[in-house]
């Protein structure tokens, strides 16, 4: 079984909606890896951590995440969460959506558990987005949150490493 998957999603052409890509890129740099120049480029290989960035979550990803012990989902939020940056545990819970192209991390875990009889231990890192205009650049307020977000994911990853060594 593979170790950790960092799975970011959002639209990097819509300003802060693409914050996950910026966070994954900063994590790659923190790990001493070459970072991609564009969200269309692949992240580098690493024996302990895989990176994935997508425009949205899809049901087909259930097979992919079933191969990991740990998954950290990374996404933007629009202020519906009190904290500007937070990381929480995610449990499988299928949620119906009135939108045809909307799948939550909880629903994806539920699909994984139903189809593959397994699910990774998962967390959701959510970062406040302030502007969702047509730009590949983050707004200043969201840009300042990237460092805090990276540190939260870094701590989450290190806690999983220490669990494996215990």
BELPE-V548493 format. One record per pair of residues at least 12 apart in sequence whose C-alpha atoms are under 10 Angstrom apart, sorted by sequence separation. I is the first residue (numbers start at 1). GAP is how many residues later the second one is. D is the distance in whole Angstrom. If there is no record, write none. Layout:
BEGIN
I/GAP/D
I/GAP/D
END
This chain:
BEGIN
8/12/5
9/12/7
24/12/10
25/12/9
33/12/9
41/12/10
92/12/10
93/12/9
94/12/6
95/12/6
109/12/9
129/12/8
130/12/7
7/13/8
8/13/6
22/13/10
25/13/9
33/13/8
39/13/10
40/13/9
74/13/9
92/13/8
93/13/5
94/13/4
95/13/9
109/13/8
128/13/9
129/13/6
130/13/10
6/14/10
7/14/9
8/14/9
25/14/9
39/14/7
40/14/9
73/14/9
91/14/9
92/14/5
93/14/5
94/14/8
128/14/6
129/14/9
8/15/8
21/15/10
24/15/10
28/15/8
31/15/9
39/15/9
72/15/9
73/15/10
90/15/7
91/15/6
92/15/6
93/15/8
94/15/8
95/15/9
127/15/8
128/15/10
8/16/7
22/16/10
28/16/8
39/16/10
57/16/10
72/16/10
90/16/6
91/16/9
92/16/7
93/16/7
94/16/6
106/16/9
127/16/10
129/16/9
6/17/10
7/17/8
21/17/9
22/17/9
72/17/9
73/17/9
89/17/10
90/17/10
91/17/10
92/17/5
93/17/5
94/17/7
105/17/9
106/17/10
128/17/8
6/18/7
21/18/7
25/18/8
28/18/10
31/18/10
50/18/10
72/18/9
91/18/7
92/18/4
93/18/9
105/18/9
106/18/9
127/18/7
128/18/10
20/19/10
24/19/9
49/19/10
56/19/10
71/19/10
90/19/8
91/19/8
92/19/8
105/19/8
127/19/8
51/20/10
53/20/10
92/20/9
93/20/10
6/21/10
18/21/9
28/21/10
49/21/10
50/21/10
51/21/10
52/21/10
53/21/9
92/21/8
127/21/9
28/22/10
49/22/10
52/22/10
92/22/10
127/22/7
28/23/9
126/23/8
27/24/10
125/24/7
125/25/9
12/26/9
13/26/10
25/26/9
12/27/7
24/27/7
92/27/8
125/27/8
11/28/10
12/28/10
24/28/8
25/28/10
91/28/9
92/28/10
125/28/7
24/29/8
91/29/10
92/29/10
124/29/9
21/30/10
75/30/10
90/30/10
91/30/8
92/30/9
123/30/9
21/31/9
73/31/10
74/31/10
90/31/8
91/31/7
125/31/10
21/32/6
73/32/7
89/32/8
90/32/5
91/32/8
20/33/8
21/33/9
72/33/10
89/33/6
90/33/5
91/33/10
123/33/9
20/34/9
21/34/10
71/34/10
88/34/9
89/34/4
90/34/6
18/35/10
88/35/5
89/35/6
90/35/10
18/36/10
87/36/6
88/36/5
89/36/9
18/37/8
87/37/5
88/37/7
17/38/9
71/38/10
86/38/8
87/38/4
88/38/9
86/39/6
87/39/6
121/39/10
85/40/7
86/40/6
87/40/9
85/41/6
86/41/7
11/42/10
12/42/10
13/42/10
84/42/8
85/42/5
86/42/9
4/43/10
5/43/9
6/43/7
7/43/8
8/43/8
9/43/8
10/43/8
11/43/8
12/43/8
58/43/8
65/43/9
66/43/9
83/43/9
84/43/6
85/43/6
3/44/8
4/44/6
5/44/6
6/44/6
7/44/6
8/44/6
9/44/5
10/44/7
11/44/5
57/44/9
58/44/8
59/44/8
65/44/8
83/44/8
84/44/5
85/44/10
2/45/9
3/45/6
4/45/5
5/45/5
6/45/5
7/45/5
8/45/5
9/45/5
10/45/5
11/45/8
56/45/8
57/45/7
58/45/6
59/45/10
62/45/10
63/45/10
66/45/10
67/45/10
81/45/9
83/45/8
84/45/8
2/46/8
3/46/6
4/46/6
5/46/6
6/46/6
7/46/6
8/46/6
9/46/5
10/46/6
56/46/8
57/46/6
58/46/9
62/46/6
66/46/6
81/46/9
82/46/9
2/47/8
3/47/8
4/47/9
5/47/7
6/47/8
7/47/8
8/47/8
9/47/5
10/47/9
56/47/8
57/47/7
58/47/10
61/47/7
62/47/7
65/47/7
66/47/8
81/47/8
2/48/9
8/48/9
9/48/7
56/48/9
57/48/8
59/48/9
60/48/9
61/48/9
62/48/9
63/48/9
64/48/9
71/48/9
72/48/9
77/48/10
78/48/10
79/48/9
80/48/9
8/49/9
58/49/10
59/49/6
62/49/6
63/49/7
66/49/9
67/49/10
69/49/10
70/49/9
71/49/6
72/49/9
73/49/7
74/49/9
75/49/8
76/49/8
77/49/6
78/49/8
79/49/6
7/50/9
24/50/8
57/50/10
58/50/8
59/50/9
61/50/9
62/50/4
63/50/10
66/50/7
68/50/10
69/50/8
70/50/5
71/50/6
72/50/6
73/50/6
74/50/6
75/50/6
76/50/5
77/50/6
78/50/6
79/50/7
23/51/8
57/51/8
59/51/10
60/51/9
61/51/8
62/51/8
65/51/10
66/51/9
67/51/9
68/51/8
69/51/5
70/51/5
71/51/5
72/51/5
73/51/5
74/51/5
75/51/5
76/51/5
77/51/5
78/51/5
79/51/8
23/52/9
59/52/7
60/52/9
62/52/9
63/52/8
66/52/6
67/52/9
68/52/6
69/52/6
70/52/6
71/52/7
72/52/6
73/52/6
74/52/6
75/52/6
76/52/6
77/52/6
78/52/7
20/53/9
21/53/9
59/53/9
62/53/8
63/53/7
65/53/9
66/53/6
67/53/8
68/53/9
69/53/9
70/53/8
71/53/9
72/53/7
73/53/8
74/53/8
75/53/9
76/53/6
77/53/9
78/53/9
20/54/5
21/54/9
62/54/8
65/54/7
66/54/7
68/54/10
75/54/9
76/54/9
78/54/9
19/55/8
20/55/5
65/55/7
18/56/10
19/56/7
20/56/7
62/56/10
63/56/10
18/57/8
19/57/6
62/57/9
65/57/10
84/57/10
85/57/10
7/58/9
17/58/8
18/58/7
19/58/10
84/58/9
5/59/9
16/59/10
17/59/6
5/60/8
16/60/7
17/60/8
85/60/7
4/61/10
16/61/9
17/61/9
84/61/8
85/61/9
5/62/9
16/62/9
86/62/9
87/62/8
2/63/9
4/63/10
5/63/7
85/63/7
86/63/8
2/64/9
3/64/8
4/64/6
5/64/8
6/64/9
7/64/7
8/64/8
9/64/8
10/64/9
11/64/10
84/64/10
85/64/6
1/65/9
2/65/6
3/65/6
4/65/6
5/65/6
6/65/6
7/65/6
8/65/6
9/65/6
10/65/6
11/65/10
84/65/10
87/65/7
1/66/6
2/66/5
3/66/5
4/66/5
5/66/5
6/66/5
7/66/5
8/66/4
9/66/6
10/66/7
76/66/9
86/66/8
87/66/8
1/67/6
2/67/6
3/67/6
4/67/6
5/67/6
6/67/6
7/67/6
8/67/6
9/67/8
85/67/9
86/67/10
1/68/7
2/68/8
3/68/9
4/68/8
5/68/8
6/68/7
7/68/9
8/68/9
88/68/10
87/69/9
74/75/9
74/79/9
73/80/10
72/81/8
72/84/9
72/85/9
71/86/10
70/87/9
70/90/8
69/91/9
39/97/10
7/98/10
38/98/10
23/104/10
20/105/9
20/106/9
19/107/10
20/107/8
19/108/8
49/108/9
19/109/9
17/110/9
19/110/8
16/111/9
17/111/9
18/111/9
16/112/8
17/112/7
16/113/5
17/113/9
48/113/9
15/114/8
16/114/7
17/114/8
18/114/9
5/115/10
15/115/9
16/115/6
17/115/6
22/115/10
4/116/9
6/116/10
8/116/10
15/116/6
16/116/6
17/116/9
22/116/9
3/117/10
4/117/10
5/117/9
6/117/10
7/117/9
8/117/9
14/117/8
15/117/5
16/117/8
18/117/10
19/117/10
4/118/10
6/118/10
7/118/10
14/118/5
15/118/6
16/118/10
17/118/10
18/118/8
19/118/9
13/119/9
14/119/5
15/119/6
16/119/9
17/119/9
18/119/9
19/119/7
27/119/10
12/120/10
13/120/8
14/120/5
15/120/5
16/120/8
18/120/8
19/120/10
23/120/10
26/120/8
27/120/9
30/120/9
11/121/9
13/121/6
14/121/5
15/121/5
16/121/8
17/121/8
22/121/9
26/121/8
30/121/10
12/122/9
13/122/5
14/122/6
15/122/5
16/122/5
23/122/9
24/122/10
27/122/9
28/122/10
11/123/10
12/123/8
13/123/5
14/123/8
15/123/5
16/123/6
19/123/8
23/123/6
26/123/10
27/123/6
31/123/9
11/124/10
12/124/5
13/124/8
14/124/9
15/124/7
16/124/10
19/124/8
22/124/7
23/124/8
26/124/7
27/124/9
30/124/9
11/125/9
12/125/8
13/125/10
16/125/9
17/125/10
22/125/10
23/125/10
24/125/10
25/125/10
12/126/9
16/126/7
19/126/9
20/126/9
23/126/7
24/126/8
27/126/8
15/127/9
16/127/8
19/127/8
23/127/6
27/127/8
22/128/10
23/128/10
20/129/9
24/129/10
19/130/10
23/130/9
6/147/9
6/151/9
5/152/10
4/153/8
3/154/10
4/156/9
3/157/9
4/157/9
3/158/9
3/161/10
END
